[in-house]
Amino acid sequence: MESRPPRARILALSVVVVATSGMVYELGLATLASYILGNAVMQFSLTLGVYLSAMGAGTLASGFMTGGLTRRFILVESLVAVVGGSSAALLFFASTRSGLFRPLFYGEVFSVGALVGVELPLLLRLLKEELGFDESVVRAMTFDYAGSLVASLLFPLVLMPALGLVRTAALAGVVNAAVAWFGARLLSGTTRRAWWVSGVPVAAGALLSVLFVYGDAVVRLTAD
C-alpha cells in the first residue's frame, strides 16, 4: 500500500486538533452562559445555533480567499487561539459589569464560530494539494467528526474537572497556536516572511500560556 506523504498525515492530524479545540470552545462558552444566565437548555441551544451559523458564514468567507493559503491558515489559526483561548477569562470579567455579558458573549460565540468555519476549508484546500480533492474531503470530514467526539468526551470527563473553564479555554488556545506554529514550519519553508508568520503563533501561545498559569486567579478576582 502506498504510504501517505508526511505533510498529508500532519495536515490530517491538524484537522483533528482544530475540530477538538473548536468543540471545546463551544462547550465552554455554553457552559459559562448557563452558569451566568441560568436556563442551561436555552443557553446550549442558542450557543449551538449561533456557533453553527457563524461557521457557515466563515466557510462562505473562506471561498473568497485566494492565494497565500498557508499564511492565511496560520494567521486564522492564531486568531482562533487568541479569541477562543481568552474567551472564558473575558466573559468572567464581563459578568461583573451590568449589561456587558450578553453582547460580548454572543460576539465571542460568533467570532470563534466564524474563525473555525474558515479553518476547515483552508485545511481542505491544503490537503487537496497532497491527496487530491475526493480523498481530502473524505479524510477531512472524518477527522473533523472524530475530533468533535474526542472533545465531547474530554470536556466533561477530564478538562472541566481538572482545569475549570478559564484554563480549559486557554489550553485549547495554546494547542491551536501550536498547530499554527507547526503549520508555519511545515508549509512555509524558511523565508524571511515565513519566520515572521511563525512569530505570530509563538506570541499567541505565550500569551495564552500565561493565562493558563493564572487562570484560577482570574476566577477568584471576578468572584470578589
Residue frames as qw, qx, qy, qz and C-alpha x, y, z in Angstrom:
[[0.000, 0.889, 0.458, 0.000, 0.00, 0.00, 0.00],
 [0.396, 0.553, -0.034, 0.732, 1.33, 3.43, -0.96],
 [0.398, -0.446, -0.473, 0.647, 2.33, 5.46, 2.06],
 [0.059, 0.938, 0.328, 0.096, 0.84, 8.89, 2.60],
 [0.398, 0.573, -0.199, 0.688, 3.07, 11.97, 2.31],
 [0.407, -0.259, -0.579, 0.658, 4.22, 13.15, 5.75],
 [0.099, -0.026, 0.036, -0.994, 2.68, 16.58, 5.13],
 [0.538, -0.273, -0.516, -0.608, -0.67, 14.97, 4.42],
 [0.602, -0.338, -0.694, 0.204, -0.56, 13.00, 7.68],
 [0.264, -0.195, -0.391, 0.860, 0.32, 16.10, 9.66],
 [0.266, -0.112, -0.195, -0.937, -2.41, 18.13, 7.98],
 [0.600, -0.333, -0.648, -0.330, -4.92, 15.36, 8.73],
 [0.503, -0.327, -0.612, 0.515, -3.85, 15.42, 12.38],
 [0.046, -0.016, -0.116, 0.992, -4.32, 19.20, 12.32],
 [0.452, -0.319, -0.472, -0.687, -7.96, 18.65, 11.33],
 [0.622, -0.409, -0.657, 0.118, -8.47, 16.55, 14.48],
 [0.376, -0.234, -0.380, 0.812, -6.85, 19.21, 16.66],
 [0.126, -0.126, -0.165, -0.970, -8.84, 22.03, 15.03],
 [0.550, -0.385, -0.562, -0.483, -12.12, 20.17, 15.47],
 [0.598, -0.371, -0.616, 0.354, -11.33, 19.22, 19.06],
 [0.238, -0.144, -0.246, 0.928, -10.39, 22.77, 20.04],
 [0.259, -0.222, -0.320, -0.884, -13.44, 24.22, 18.29],
 [0.610, -0.443, -0.609, -0.247, -15.78, 21.90, 20.16],
 [0.512, -0.304, -0.515, 0.616, -14.04, 22.70, 23.46],
 [0.023, 0.025, -0.039, 0.999, -14.64, 26.41, 22.87],
 [0.448, -0.312, -0.470, -0.693, -18.27, 25.79, 22.01],
 [0.650, -0.422, -0.630, 0.055, -18.92, 23.61, 25.07],
 [0.419, -0.200, -0.396, 0.792, -17.04, 26.01, 27.32],
 [0.114, -0.143, -0.101, -0.978, -18.98, 29.05, 26.11],
 [0.570, -0.387, -0.520, -0.505, -22.33, 27.29, 26.53],
 [0.636, -0.355, -0.599, 0.332, -21.38, 26.08, 30.00],
 [0.261, -0.081, -0.258, 0.927, -20.27, 29.55, 31.06],
 [0.300, -0.257, -0.261, -0.881, -23.50, 31.11, 29.79],
 [0.649, -0.421, -0.593, -0.221, -25.53, 28.56, 31.73],
 [0.523, -0.263, -0.506, 0.633, -23.57, 29.44, 34.89],
 [0.107, -0.073, -0.102, 0.986, -24.06, 33.19, 34.48],
 [0.384, -0.056, -0.247, -0.888, -27.52, 33.38, 32.90],
 [0.529, 0.058, 0.720, -0.446, -29.15, 30.15, 34.05],
 [0.782, 0.448, 0.192, -0.388, -31.56, 28.05, 31.93],
 [0.406, -0.418, 0.719, 0.379, -28.94, 25.63, 30.60],
 [0.572, 0.409, 0.691, 0.168, -31.20, 24.26, 27.85],
 [0.304, 0.931, 0.179, -0.089, -31.75, 27.74, 26.42],
 [0.160, -0.843, 0.421, 0.292, -28.06, 28.69, 26.64],
 [0.507, -0.190, 0.772, 0.333, -26.81, 25.50, 24.99],
 [0.530, 0.595, 0.595, 0.103, -29.44, 25.78, 22.23],
 [0.207, 0.970, 0.027, -0.128, -28.66, 29.44, 21.46],
 [0.314, -0.695, 0.560, 0.324, -24.91, 28.87, 21.64],
 [0.581, 0.061, 0.759, 0.287, -25.13, 25.93, 19.26],
 [0.466, 0.756, 0.457, 0.052, -27.34, 27.84, 16.81],
 [0.070, 0.968, -0.159, -0.179, -25.18, 30.98, 16.74],
 [0.446, -0.539, 0.646, 0.307, -21.96, 28.97, 16.60],
 [0.595, 0.217, 0.721, 0.282, -23.05, 26.81, 13.66],
 [0.373, 0.883, 0.284, -0.001, -24.47, 29.83, 11.80],
 [0.116, -0.899, 0.346, 0.242, -21.15, 31.60, 12.30],
 [0.563, -0.243, 0.717, 0.331, -19.29, 28.56, 11.00],
 [0.564, 0.581, 0.559, 0.176, -21.41, 28.74, 7.87],
 [0.164, 0.983, -0.002, -0.083, -20.54, 32.42, 7.45],
 [0.359, -0.700, 0.547, 0.285, -16.85, 31.64, 7.94],
 [0.640, 0.092, 0.707, 0.286, -16.99, 28.83, 5.39],
 [0.453, 0.813, 0.354, 0.093, -18.61, 31.19, 2.90],
 [0.050, -0.960, 0.223, 0.163, -15.96, 33.85, 3.55],
 [0.585, -0.421, 0.609, 0.330, -13.17, 31.33, 3.01],
 [0.684, 0.466, 0.515, 0.224, -14.30, 30.91, -0.58],
 [0.277, 0.956, 0.025, 0.092, -13.14, 34.45, -1.31],
 [0.433, -0.753, 0.450, 0.208, -9.64, 33.75, -0.01],
 [0.877, 0.460, 0.009, 0.138, -7.30, 33.09, -2.90],
 [0.534, 0.604, -0.367, 0.464, -3.55, 32.75, -2.83],
 [0.048, 0.491, -0.600, 0.630, -1.28, 32.51, 0.18],
 [0.769, -0.376, -0.383, -0.346, -3.38, 29.74, 1.72],
 [0.711, -0.103, -0.530, 0.450, -0.65, 28.69, 4.12],
 [0.167, 0.144, -0.313, 0.924, -0.17, 32.16, 5.56],
 [0.499, -0.350, -0.174, -0.774, -3.91, 32.66, 5.77],
 [0.804, -0.303, -0.506, -0.079, -4.35, 29.39, 7.65],
 [0.559, -0.034, -0.493, 0.666, -1.56, 30.24, 10.10],
 [0.050, -0.203, 0.168, -0.963, -3.00, 33.69, 10.83],
 [0.647, -0.340, -0.300, -0.613, -6.58, 32.41, 11.16],
 [0.784, -0.217, -0.559, 0.162, -5.41, 29.62, 13.45],
 [0.363, 0.043, -0.424, 0.828, -3.55, 32.16, 15.59],
 [0.321, -0.284, -0.022, -0.903, -6.67, 34.33, 15.79],
 [0.767, -0.323, -0.468, -0.298, -8.73, 31.32, 16.87],
 [0.644, -0.091, -0.568, 0.504, -6.18, 30.65, 19.57],
 [0.117, 0.095, -0.307, 0.940, -6.33, 34.19, 20.97],
 [0.478, -0.241, -0.143, -0.833, -10.09, 34.77, 20.64],
 [0.812, -0.250, -0.466, -0.247, -11.15, 31.31, 21.79],
 [0.649, -0.022, -0.581, 0.491, -8.42, 30.84, 24.36],
 [0.100, 0.063, -0.368, 0.922, -9.17, 34.13, 26.13],
 [0.377, -0.417, -0.485, -0.670, -12.97, 33.89, 25.79],
 [0.612, -0.523, -0.588, 0.074, -13.74, 32.43, 29.22],
 [0.445, -0.267, -0.302, 0.800, -11.50, 34.91, 31.05],
 [0.030, -0.143, -0.182, -0.972, -13.01, 37.90, 29.23],
 [0.481, -0.451, -0.541, -0.522, -16.54, 36.69, 29.85],
 [0.566, -0.460, -0.567, 0.382, -15.90, 36.17, 33.55],
 [0.227, -0.174, -0.137, 0.948, -14.79, 39.82, 33.72],
 [0.224, -0.241, -0.411, -0.850, -17.82, 40.89, 31.65],
 [0.480, -0.485, -0.723, -0.109, -20.14, 39.10, 34.07],
 [0.380, -0.460, -0.445, 0.668, -19.20, 41.66, 36.73],
 [0.017, 0.181, -0.127, -0.975, -20.31, 44.57, 34.50],
 [0.450, 0.487, 0.602, -0.446, -24.02, 45.19, 34.10],
 [0.595, 0.711, 0.134, -0.350, -25.28, 44.78, 30.54],
 [0.133, 0.715, -0.616, -0.303, -21.90, 43.77, 29.10],
 [0.495, -0.200, 0.845, 0.017, -22.05, 39.99, 29.32],
 [0.699, 0.454, 0.532, -0.145, -24.70, 39.18, 26.68],
 [0.524, 0.828, -0.121, -0.159, -23.33, 41.28, 23.78],
 [0.032, -0.691, 0.719, 0.067, -19.77, 40.15, 24.49],
 [0.618, -0.079, 0.775, -0.105, -20.86, 36.54, 24.86],
 [0.737, 0.543, 0.393, -0.087, -22.66, 36.39, 21.51],
 [0.320, 0.874, -0.343, -0.125, -19.83, 38.33, 19.89],
 [0.286, -0.523, 0.803, 0.022, -17.39, 35.71, 21.19],
 [0.703, 0.171, 0.683, -0.102, -19.56, 32.82, 20.05],
 [0.652, 0.736, 0.138, -0.117, -19.94, 34.29, 16.57],
 [0.138, 0.849, -0.500, -0.100, -16.27, 35.25, 16.25],
 [0.414, -0.369, 0.832, 0.019, -14.97, 31.84, 17.32],
 [0.718, 0.348, 0.590, -0.119, -17.52, 30.05, 15.12],
 [0.538, 0.827, -0.048, -0.157, -16.67, 32.16, 12.08],
 [0.002, 0.749, -0.658, -0.083, -12.94, 31.64, 12.51],
 [0.540, -0.135, 0.830, -0.033, -13.38, 27.89, 12.96],
 [0.701, 0.568, 0.390, -0.183, -15.58, 27.94, 9.85],
 [0.379, 0.844, -0.345, -0.158, -12.70, 29.42, 7.88],
 [0.354, -0.575, 0.737, 0.042, -10.16, 26.89, 9.19],
 [0.725, 0.072, 0.685, -0.015, -11.56, 23.66, 7.78],
 [0.686, 0.710, 0.158, -0.034, -11.96, 24.85, 4.16],
 [0.137, 0.864, -0.484, -0.033, -8.40, 26.18, 4.23],
 [0.480, -0.385, 0.788, -0.014, -7.17, 22.83, 5.53],
 [0.785, 0.380, 0.481, -0.090, -9.23, 21.07, 2.86],
 [0.540, 0.833, -0.112, -0.041, -7.55, 23.11, 0.16],
 [0.099, -0.729, 0.677, -0.017, -4.11, 22.39, 1.62],
 [0.651, -0.112, 0.747, -0.077, -4.93, 18.68, 1.84],
 [0.753, 0.602, 0.196, -0.178, -6.16, 18.75, -1.76],
 [0.304, 0.817, -0.483, -0.075, -2.63, 19.60, -2.85],
 [0.235, -0.464, 0.848, -0.103, -1.40, 16.44, -1.09],
 [0.430, 0.074, 0.886, -0.156, -4.16, 13.87, -1.66],
 [0.091, -0.234, -0.710, -0.658, -6.47, 15.10, -4.39],
 [0.375, -0.273, 0.021, -0.886, -9.96, 16.50, -3.88],
 [0.772, -0.268, -0.429, -0.385, -12.12, 13.42, -3.28],
 [0.733, -0.149, -0.562, 0.353, -9.84, 11.81, -0.72],
 [0.194, 0.180, -0.357, 0.896, -9.10, 15.12, 1.02],
 [0.503, -0.348, -0.091, -0.785, -12.81, 15.78, 1.59],
 [0.841, -0.258, -0.453, -0.146, -13.44, 12.29, 2.96],
 [0.646, -0.031, -0.504, 0.572, -10.43, 12.38, 5.26],
 [0.030, 0.271, -0.235, 0.933, -11.02, 15.93, 6.48],
 [0.613, -0.373, -0.144, -0.682, -14.67, 15.31, 7.34],
 [0.843, -0.200, -0.497, 0.057, -13.84, 12.00, 9.03],
 [0.519, 0.021, -0.451, 0.726, -11.14, 13.58, 11.18],
 [0.185, -0.363, 0.057, -0.912, -13.37, 16.59, 11.89],
 [0.753, -0.394, -0.261, -0.458, -16.12, 14.39, 13.31],
 [0.803, -0.119, -0.482, 0.329, -13.59, 12.31, 15.23],
 [0.284, 0.217, -0.341, 0.869, -12.15, 15.46, 16.80],
 [0.453, -0.419, -0.049, -0.785, -15.62, 16.59, 17.86],
 [0.859, -0.312, -0.384, -0.131, -16.18, 13.25, 19.58],
 [0.638, 0.044, -0.455, 0.619, -12.83, 13.48, 21.38],
 [0.003, -0.316, 0.214, -0.924, -13.71, 16.96, 22.66],
 [0.636, -0.406, -0.202, -0.624, -17.19, 15.93, 23.79],
 [0.867, -0.273, -0.400, 0.118, -15.63, 13.25, 25.97],
 [0.553, 0.112, -0.349, 0.749, -12.61, 15.17, 27.21],
 [0.105, -0.519, 0.024, -0.848, -14.51, 18.32, 28.17],
 [0.664, -0.550, -0.032, -0.505, -16.86, 16.93, 30.84],
 [0.953, -0.225, -0.189, 0.076, -14.72, 13.99, 31.98],
 [0.764, -0.041, -0.115, 0.633, -11.20, 15.43, 32.10],
 [0.315, 0.415, 0.024, 0.853, -10.82, 19.11, 31.25],
 [0.353, -0.689, -0.136, -0.618, -13.56, 20.76, 33.29],
 [0.804, -0.566, -0.183, 0.020, -12.98, 18.74, 36.50],
 [0.788, -0.146, -0.059, 0.595, -9.22, 19.20, 36.35],
 [0.401, 0.123, 0.112, 0.901, -8.80, 22.71, 34.93],
 [0.101, 0.673, 0.418, -0.602, -12.05, 24.69, 35.06],
 [0.519, 0.774, 0.362, 0.003, -13.38, 26.92, 32.29],
 [0.082, 0.948, -0.241, -0.189, -10.67, 29.59, 32.04],
 [0.331, -0.552, 0.727, 0.240, -7.73, 27.20, 31.97],
 [0.660, 0.272, 0.694, 0.095, -9.53, 24.77, 29.65],
 [0.474, 0.861, 0.181, -0.036, -10.13, 27.52, 27.09],
 [0.060, -0.876, 0.444, 0.178, -6.55, 28.75, 27.47],
 [0.558, -0.266, 0.761, 0.194, -5.19, 25.22, 26.95],
 [0.647, 0.541, 0.530, 0.089, -7.25, 24.83, 23.77],
 [0.261, 0.958, -0.073, -0.097, -5.83, 28.15, 22.61],
 [0.317, -0.670, 0.635, 0.218, -2.27, 27.00, 23.26],
 [0.655, 0.099, 0.729, 0.173, -3.00, 23.88, 21.20],
 [0.524, 0.797, 0.299, 0.015, -4.34, 26.00, 18.33],
 [0.019, 0.930, -0.334, -0.155, -1.25, 28.20, 18.49],
 [0.520, -0.392, 0.727, 0.218, 0.94, 25.09, 18.37],
 [0.669, 0.441, 0.583, 0.133, -0.88, 23.89, 15.24],
 [0.334, 0.941, 0.031, -0.040, -0.30, 27.29, 13.64],
 [0.228, -0.796, 0.530, 0.184, 3.39, 27.21, 14.55],
 [0.611, -0.101, 0.753, 0.223, 3.89, 23.69, 13.18],
 [0.589, 0.689, 0.419, 0.041, 1.99, 24.75, 10.07],
 [0.129, 0.956, -0.219, -0.146, 4.37, 27.66, 9.62],
 [0.356, -0.578, 0.705, 0.204, 7.40, 25.39, 9.93],
 [0.626, 0.126, 0.761, 0.113, 5.96, 22.60, 7.78],
 [0.513, 0.668, 0.529, 0.102, 4.34, 24.54, 4.97],
 [0.143, 0.982, 0.038, -0.120, 6.06, 27.90, 4.67],
 [0.750, 0.423, -0.164, 0.481, 9.72, 26.99, 4.32],
 [0.601, -0.486, -0.199, 0.603, 12.39, 29.20, 5.84],
 [0.288, 0.595, 0.196, 0.724, 11.98, 32.50, 4.02],
 [0.095, 0.090, -0.375, 0.918, 12.06, 35.74, 5.96],
 [0.524, -0.237, -0.158, -0.802, 8.28, 36.07, 5.60],
 [0.762, -0.211, -0.601, -0.118, 7.77, 32.51, 6.88],
 [0.474, -0.092, -0.598, 0.640, 9.77, 33.23, 10.03],
 [0.168, -0.144, 0.154, -0.963, 7.76, 36.42, 10.55],
 [0.682, -0.234, -0.363, -0.590, 4.50, 34.50, 10.21],
 [0.708, -0.154, -0.665, 0.181, 5.72, 31.82, 12.62],
 [0.185, 0.106, -0.487, 0.847, 6.25, 34.54, 15.25],
 [0.481, -0.296, -0.117, -0.816, 2.51, 35.25, 15.38],
 [0.829, -0.301, -0.422, -0.211, 1.52, 31.84, 16.82],
 [0.583, 0.026, -0.546, 0.600, 4.50, 31.96, 19.17],
 [0.076, -0.224, 0.253, -0.938, 3.24, 35.25, 20.62],
 [0.679, -0.289, -0.238, -0.632, -0.30, 33.88, 20.85],
 [0.817, -0.147, -0.549, 0.093, 0.90, 30.72, 22.58],
 [0.381, 0.109, -0.502, 0.769, 2.99, 32.68, 25.08],
 [0.321, -0.281, 0.091, -0.900, 0.06, 34.95, 25.98],
 [0.802, -0.242, -0.291, -0.462, -2.28, 32.02, 26.48],
 [0.698, 0.006, -0.623, 0.354, 0.30, 30.08, 28.47],
 [0.062, 0.177, -0.438, 0.879, 0.36, 32.96, 30.98],
 [0.597, -0.216, -0.058, -0.770, -3.44, 32.90, 31.09],
 [0.820, -0.106, -0.553, -0.105, -3.37, 29.16, 31.67],
 [0.479, 0.066, -0.625, 0.612, -0.98, 29.54, 34.62],
 [0.043, 0.035, 0.411, -0.910, -3.03, 32.34, 36.21],
 [0.356, -0.321, -0.649, -0.591, -6.47, 31.07, 35.21],
 [0.461, -0.514, -0.692, 0.208, -7.56, 30.31, 38.77],
 [0.234, -0.318, -0.243, 0.886, -6.58, 33.84, 39.83],
 [0.167, -0.142, -0.405, -0.887, -8.85, 35.26, 37.13],
 [0.474, -0.465, -0.695, -0.275, -11.82, 33.34, 38.51],
 [0.455, -0.477, -0.533, 0.529, -11.07, 34.41, 42.10],
 [0.141, -0.117, 0.011, 0.983, -10.69, 38.05, 41.02],
 [0.313, -0.248, -0.463, -0.791, -14.10, 38.12, 39.33],
 [0.529, -0.458, -0.713, -0.032, -15.72, 36.33, 42.26],
 [0.338, -0.249, -0.445, 0.791, -14.62, 39.00, 44.77]]
